[in-house]
Amino acid sequence: MKSPARYASIGSPFFAVFLAAMAVILILSNIGASKGVQLGPIITDGGFFLFPLAYILGDVVSEVYGFRAARTAIVTTFSLSLFASACYWAIIALPGFDDEFGAAKQAALEGALGPVPQIVVGSLLAFLAGQLTNSWILVKMKARVGERTLWARLMGSSVAGEFIDTLIFCAVAAPVIGIADVGAFANYVLVGFVYKTGVEFLFVPVTSLVIRRVKRLEPSYAVATEGVHA
């Protein structure tokens, strides 16, 4: 007989830590994504090494706290990302020094942070759709099998979530970072999807370990599971 799906309360400090980490990682990855990166035949962006971490944290939140908590984390993360984008716009719009150094700094800020609002729009559509899909599938799978086969939930939800996320984000971000032709765009989508999914698969043992650890440390999860662990 399978154990029922159970979740912890979001009233503990652990949820706040995961939420803060997701927000910081997303904001930094949005800045990095404004730079196109070419590593040999591979075309990607400067946020490639950060973005998968947000999904790993999303898996932890979804598995331990449930879909409602994950949705709250996603919406809050994007609200903070939008706020950061508004701050970038204000910083660029503020009048700077008119000497040579001031002009160089202004140009650098515009070049580095100017495209970020478009990147944030892409992230809003992509991350929202991808993360909600990832979380929904993970929670639905948990409802069917209970606390068993955590690895299958993590891997199955990642494939769907990352594909939707990558396709939407690349469609919006590609023109901003200078990807114009069809071949380069297909490369960008394929590399992004394979890379992000591969990183999540690679980190499944670590993600599983973190989830089990958090479940043991969360008082409300320990009570809810009555001694049952994933």
N, C-alpha and C positions, 0 to 999 in steps of 0.2 A: 504494500500500500504506500503510495507516494505521500510525502509530507506536504502540507499546504504551503502556498506562497505567503511569506510573511515579510514585514518591513519594519524598519526602525522609525522612531519619531524624528522630525527635523529640529527638535528643540535642543539638541546637544551642540557643543562647540565643533564637533567634527564636520557637520554639514556646512557650517559657516566657513571653515577652512577650505573645503572642496569648492565652494561657491567662489571664494576670493581667488583661488588658484585658477579656476576656469576663466574668470574675467580677465585676469592679468595675462594669461596665455593667449587668449583671443585678441586682446588689444595689441600685444606685441606681434602676433602673427599677422595682423592686419597691416601693421607698419612694414614688416618684412615682405609682405606679399606685393608691395608697390614696386619692388625691384625684380626684374626678370633675371633669372640665373640659368646659365648654360654650362653643364658639366659634360663635356664631350658631346655625344649625340643626345643627351638628356636635357630637356627644357623644363624648367620648373620656376619657382619664385623663392624669394628670400625667407619666406615663412614656412618652408617645407618641413623643417625639423621641429617646429613648435606645434603646428596644427593637430597632428595625431594625438598629442598629449591631452588636448581638450576632450577628444573622444574617449580616451582611456578614463579620464576623470568622469565623463558622462556615464560610462558603463558602471563605474563604482557607485555613483549617485543613484542610477536607475535600479541596480541590483539591491542595494542596501535600503534605499528610502522610497522607491516606487516611482510610478509615472508622474504623479502630481508634483512631487518634490523635484523631479528632473525637469518638468515643464517650468516650474518656478525658477530653477537655476538657469535655464536657457533664456527665459525672458529677461531675467535680471542681468545676466551677462551681456545680452545685446543692448539693453538700456544703457549700461555703463559704456559699452563700445560706441554707441551713438553720442553719448556725452563727450567721450574722448575725441570723437570726430569733430564735434562742435567746438571743442577747445582748440583743436588744430586750426580750424577756420579762423577763429578769433585771433590766435597768435599770429597767423600769416597776415590778417587784415590790419593789425595794429601798426601804426607808423613807426618805422625804425630809424636808426641813424642814417644820414645821407652821405656818409663818407664811404671810401672804397671798401673798408672792412664790413660796414653795415650792409652795403649793397650785396656783397658776397654772401653774408649770412642770410639775407632775405632770399636770395636766389637758391641757396642750399635748402632752406626750409620749404620753399615752394616746390622744389624738385623732389624732396624726400617725403613731405607730408601732404603736398597738394593733391596727389591722386588718391589719398586715403579715403575720402568720402565715397568715391565710386567703389573702392574695394570693400568698404563697410556695407554698402548696399548689396554687393554680391555676397558678402558673408552673411548678412541678415537673411537673405532668401535661402542661401545654401545651407548654412549651419542650422537655421531654424527647421528647414525641411528635413535635412539629414539627421540631426540630433533627435528630433521628435520621432522620426521613423525608426532610428536605432533604438531609442528608449521604448517605444511602443512594442516593437517586435521582441525585445529582450523580456519585457514584463509579461507579454502574452505567452511566450515560451515558458517562463517561470510559472505562470498560472496552470500550465498543462502538466509540468513535470515536478513542480515544487522545488525543493532545494537541491535536487540532483542535477548532474550534467551541466555544471556552470560553464565549462569550456565551450559547449555547443551553443549556449545562449550568447556568449561573448563573440564567437566567430560568426554565427549566423546573422546576428543583428548588425555586425560591423560591415559585412558585404553590402547589404542593402543601404544602410545609412551613408557609407562612404561613397557609393556610386552616385546617389542622388546629390549629395553634397558637392562632389567633385564636378559633376556635369554642370550644375547650376552656377557654381562659383567661377569655373573656367569661362563659361559663356559671357559672364559680366566682366571678369577681370582681364581677359586676354587683350582686348583693345587698349586698356589702360597701361599695361606693362609692355606693349609693343608687339604682341603676337597677332599677325594679320592674316596669314595664309592658312588654308585648310589643313595642310600637312602638319604645320607647326602646332595648330590648335588640337588636332587629333593626338599628336605626341604629348602635348600638355595635359590633356584629359587622361590619356592612358597611363602616363607616368605618374600623375597625381593619384589616380585611383589605385594602381598597383602598389605604389610606395606607401600610401596611407594605410591601406588594408594590410599590406605586408608588415608594417610596423605594429599594427594592432595585433596581428596574429603572433608576431615574434614576442610581444609583451603579454600574451595571454597568461603564461605561468606567473608573471609578476603581478598582473592585474588580479588574477585569482587569489594570489597570496595576500595582496592588499585588502581585497574584499573580505576574505576570511578573517583577517586580522581586525578590520573595522567592525565586522559583525561580533567578534568576541569582545571588543572594547566598548561597543555601544550598549549601554544598560538596557535601553528599550528594546533592542533587537534580541538580547539575551532573554528577556522576559517573554517576548513574542514567540520565539522559537521553542521555548521550554526545553532548551538543551539540544535542539536540532541544529546542525551547522551544515553549510553547503559543502 
